[in-house]
Amino acid sequence: MHDVSATPILAEFTDYDGFRRGLSAVREQRDISLERLEEIAGAPKGYLGKVLSGTHSRHMGVQSLAWLIGALGVKCVIVDDPQAYARLKSRMTPRKRMAATKRQPRIREKRVP
């Protein structure tokens, strides 16, 4: 794992719109036009502008997320939020752990054409 303690934080978010705004802010900070971002990402013309606009005409899916992260040269890191966890902790119950059982691996037979 990469030590992120010395890595500058470019954006912070806790919801979808914050994530979208964060990616837009990084694009602005790096002074990349939407057209150039789409070229770098290999995305269809006009698509990423709709994703980043906030009009909700396009949502960020797996593919557009990969395009944006790759073209902006960023990565996502999940960090602990102690205040949020403290608010939720009383509602959480430990999951029931099932006893480990020794399972036999499934063996697939090769099909002969």
C-alpha positions as CSV (number, residue, x, y, z in Angstrom):
1,M,0.0,0.0,0.0
2,H,1.1,3.5,-0.7
3,D,1.8,5.9,2.2
4,V,-0.5,8.8,1.6
5,S,0.5,10.9,4.6
6,A,2.8,13.1,2.5
7,T,0.5,13.2,-0.6
8,P,-1.4,16.5,-1.0
9,I,-5.1,16.2,-0.7
10,L,-6.7,17.7,-3.8
11,A,-10.3,17.2,-2.8
12,E,-12.4,15.8,0.1
13,F,-15.9,14.5,-0.2
14,T,-18.5,12.3,1.5
15,D,-21.1,12.0,-1.2
16,Y,-21.5,11.6,-5.0
17,D,-21.9,15.4,-5.7
18,G,-18.8,16.1,-3.6
19,F,-16.9,13.5,-5.6
20,R,-18.0,15.0,-8.8
21,R,-17.2,18.5,-7.7
22,G,-13.8,17.3,-6.5
23,L,-12.9,15.8,-9.9
24,S,-14.1,19.1,-11.5
25,A,-11.9,21.1,-9.2
26,V,-8.8,18.9,-10.0
27,R,-9.5,19.4,-13.7
28,E,-9.7,23.2,-13.1
29,Q,-6.5,23.1,-11.0
30,R,-4.7,21.3,-13.7
31,D,-6.1,23.7,-16.3
32,I,-7.4,20.9,-18.6
33,S,-10.2,21.7,-21.0
34,L,-13.1,19.3,-21.1
35,E,-12.3,18.6,-24.7
36,R,-8.7,17.7,-24.0
37,L,-9.7,15.6,-20.9
38,E,-12.0,13.6,-23.2
39,E,-9.3,13.1,-25.7
40,I,-6.8,11.9,-23.0
41,A,-9.4,9.6,-21.5
42,G,-10.7,8.2,-24.8
43,A,-14.2,9.2,-23.9
44,P,-16.9,10.3,-26.3
45,K,-17.0,14.0,-27.1
46,G,-19.2,15.9,-24.6
47,Y,-19.7,12.9,-22.3
48,L,-17.4,13.8,-19.4
49,G,-18.7,17.4,-19.5
50,K,-22.2,16.0,-18.8
51,V,-20.8,13.7,-16.0
52,L,-19.0,16.6,-14.3
53,S,-21.6,19.3,-14.9
54,G,-23.9,18.4,-12.0
55,T,-27.0,18.5,-14.1
56,H,-27.4,14.8,-13.6
57,S,-27.9,14.2,-17.3
58,R,-25.2,11.6,-17.0
59,H,-24.0,9.8,-13.9
60,M,-20.6,8.6,-13.2
61,G,-20.5,4.9,-13.8
62,V,-17.6,2.4,-13.7
63,Q,-16.3,3.4,-17.1
64,S,-16.5,7.1,-16.7
65,L,-14.9,6.9,-13.3
66,A,-12.0,4.9,-14.8
67,W,-11.7,7.5,-17.6
68,L,-11.6,10.5,-15.2
69,I,-9.2,9.0,-12.7
70,G,-6.8,7.9,-15.4
71,A,-7.0,11.2,-17.4
72,L,-6.6,13.4,-14.3
73,G,-3.7,11.3,-12.9
74,V,-5.4,10.8,-9.5
75,K,-6.4,7.9,-7.3
76,C,-9.0,7.4,-4.6
77,V,-8.1,6.6,-1.0
78,I,-10.5,5.5,1.7
79,V,-9.7,7.0,5.1
80,D,-11.3,6.7,8.5
81,D,-13.7,9.4,9.5
82,P,-13.7,9.1,13.4
83,Q,-16.6,11.6,13.9
84,A,-18.9,9.8,11.4
85,Y,-17.9,6.4,12.8
86,A,-18.6,7.6,16.4
87,R,-22.1,8.7,15.3
88,L,-22.8,5.3,13.7
89,K,-21.1,2.9,16.1
90,S,-24.1,2.4,18.4
91,R,-26.2,1.3,15.5
92,M,-23.7,-1.3,14.3
93,T,-23.7,-4.9,15.6
94,P,-20.9,-7.3,15.0
95,R,-21.7,-9.8,12.2
96,K,-22.2,-13.4,13.1
97,R,-19.1,-15.4,12.1
98,M,-19.8,-18.8,10.8
99,A,-17.5,-21.6,11.9
100,A,-14.9,-22.3,9.2
101,T,-15.7,-25.4,7.3
102,K,-13.4,-27.3,5.1
103,R,-14.9,-27.2,1.6
104,Q,-13.8,-29.4,-1.2
105,P,-12.9,-27.4,-4.2
106,R,-15.1,-27.7,-7.2
107,I,-13.4,-29.4,-10.1
108,R,-14.7,-28.6,-13.5
109,E,-14.3,-31.1,-16.2
110,K,-12.9,-29.9,-19.5
111,R,-15.4,-30.0,-22.3
112,V,-14.1,-31.8,-25.3
113,P,-15.2,-30.1,-28.5
